[in-house]
């Protein structure tokens, strides 16, 4: 994509800074052209990008003029091409992105093109943060042991990423044990305002990004527009393609008042998540405004922004204001950058003050921060908030409730089941339903927030002083999001207090939140299995979907870091903290949670003691070369990756097999069979391979056939660069239920017309061999959860060519189109059940070269008995450019052909 700015509307102006003059596109002048004079801040950022990127090809004057008509109260359907300033990758999703780029280079060579044309066009940062697992814990050596095991397990992946670091321009890697991508982004990478120095007079423009982790919106707390996309979409952006999207509706959330003493940012975010999920913001932007922002720190804002995927929004945006500037200074940003951010934001009307007129929004919701109460959420979804005072009664209700009502279906007569076991240290205990098996202060939502982490340290200190300890069956862990966290905890004298309760540093990575919780002690897991116990994980992360955290913790709760410590002490979620003591002190007196809960003044004193600008500068200085093990891996600049057929980690995927230089025509999908029939709320965790690899599963059997022992399987996430493993693991989650295989979980289906039960992988391969396309029938919210590209890649390689669902989550729908899979949506009031479909039918889908966004397509289901069911479904190809992606067989194929076509003849 041509980056040369064409000032077609005469909007360019100059801004004087102490470092010299810069050019910029005046939003003040631009607003004279727009229908609304009070646009949301986040929309202004998108509009600036569209205008600045006009090149007459991917981005046109017509795109901009259509956007100028945007009405915040009734956004309509305006297609815009948004080009972010940069792309952020984490290693689980980043490795397959780099694999795909390498495969595109190989495909380009096979098509007699120049492989070097496949190269990131935007700055790309990949942060290795998803590969470390909590195998070792509750020990001063846990960090080192986990790090060594991480390198052992992932050496081949890391060698591949080092190749990418040398082979691709605009591509930087933050090595392992440095932090998580979101916190590194917030504390280090985010600039708020970018400078393009390609001409004599630099161009200033808003920082923005897309990232391959759904929690990329965490950066919104710093005034930077950014959101999560699938790896497929990110790859296209890296290669210079705009992200074509409908100009989003923006829901405004006015924050007023101030929080009551003892309330944490976690309590606020769980309240807002519940509120926004109830209102419905899927596919929309959320923008916070109101005087309540002035007293809300950037870390608190980032905590709220981080949970955007949990409340369903694309972004949870906070405008730039004085808090932004203060945070940038405190985290060590250069003073000339801070000056530029303030001058530019004020000149552009992007700087919020309490006197700033409120923007116009589609809807305005209000939250009085004074109404927030202590909360947790769970046990299966992050949006299911529970007031802490009702946590015990909710647990009892949930334990007995049917599974289909998000309960555990444990009969009353079995709820007192207890299993006696002897732990490794000789302690004998009785484990029962509700016991806490994992208590983890883990990365993402909270570990960027000093106030809640220091609260956890203060609570641990007070607990230890009263003689309280963590229950011996609880697996404790502390996995902060950046090196600075342990630095300030040590400086505050609180790290050793946390260690007294077992919260030793286990690694710098996502860890428990993404399922890298490591195994439970065998004595605990054995007791859980013996008694079929519903035990709990309590974590400070943001994801508690069923089957994600650990296969043995069926109940999982999100909580603030101090509550994680408290639940570890209590050892059970079956407790009323208000009325029941958390433990007994050395004098035999009961200790209640309120007795050790830190007060706000204590927290502020520790925050002042802990945070230091120079410490941030020191912590991030030379970050990219800070890991000696990483540095010792050789780097080459070979343009083509030398694929190794015997590798169990990195393989050349089949996405471009048989690809021609020109696309074919869109044809109807005929004689298709249902491979998967799913219910409501199927997440990308259900679809995409994640977590541990079962030795008995198709993926486990494949690895063993290669000579890989089960102890060396690593995780699905670490093997995302091997399509052979990932395809076999698609739909293999132990909590996934395929309605075509009643009474089973995981990778099981029924093949038609034979009626044979088999794994989903085997059935998919059989259909492919017979030339039969496969489809998925699903309920509501299909694909909710993390932005997992393999939730689309895996189905594609299984031969799935269409998904018919009652509704889709935003990112997953986009990823399906990006892989050439047709998303269709049942019309309102219709579903597979209402139409009498049982999944044994043959399907005809009347899609052809005339397909248009949102049109109704005829679907015909023919039962083997001859019965025919016809219905119309909405084509969820949502834009004209997505039609082109679908026509090409996917977004990567379209980009590859575009690069091929632009070569000199």
Buried (B, 14 or more C-beta within 10 A) or exposed (E): BEBEBBEEBEBBBEBEBEEEEBBBBBBEEBBEBBEBEBBBBBBBBBBBBBBBBBBEEBBBEEBBEBBBEBBBEEBEEBBBBBBBBBBBBBBBBBBBBBBBBBBBBBBBBEBEBBBEBBBBBBBBBBBBBBBBBBBBBBBEEBBBBBBEBBBEBBEBBBBBBBBBBEBBEBBBBBBBBBBBBBBBBBBBBBBBBBBBEEEEEBBBBBBBBBBBBBBBBBBBBBBBBBBBBBBBBBBBBBBBBBBBBBBBBBBBBBBBBBBBEBBBBBBBBBBBBBBBBEBEBBBBBBBBBBBBBBEBBBBBBBBBBBBBBBBBBBBBBBBBBEBBBEBBBBBBBEEEBBBBBBBBBEBBBBBBEEEBEEBBBBBBBEBEBEEBBBBBBBBBBBBBBBBBBBBBEBBBEBBBBEEEEBBBEBEEEBBEBBBEBEBEEEEEBEBBBBBBBBBBBBBBBBBBBBBBBBBBBBBBBBBBEBBBBBBBBBBBBBBBBBBBBBBBBEBBEBBEBBBBBBBBBBBBBBBBBBBBBBBBBEBBBBBBEEBEBBBBBBBBBBBBBBBBBBBBBBBBBBBBBBBBBBBBBBBBBBBBBBEBBBBEBEEEEEBBBEBBBBEBEBBEBBBEBBBBEEBBEBBBEEBBEBBEBBEEBEEEEEBBBEEEEEBBBBBBBEBBEEBEEEBEEBEEBEEBBBBBBBBBBBBBBBBBBBBBBBBEBBBBBBBBEEEBEEEEBBBBBBBBBBBBBBBBBBBBBBBBBBBBBEEBBBBBBBBBEEEEBBBBBBBBBBBBEEEBBBBBBBBBBBBBBBBBBBBBBBBBBBBBBBBBBBBBBBBBBBBBBBBBBBBBBBEEEBBBEEBEBBBBBBBBBBBEEEBEBEEEBEBBBBBEEEEEBEBBBBBBBBBEBBBBBBBBBBBBBBBBBBBBEEEEE
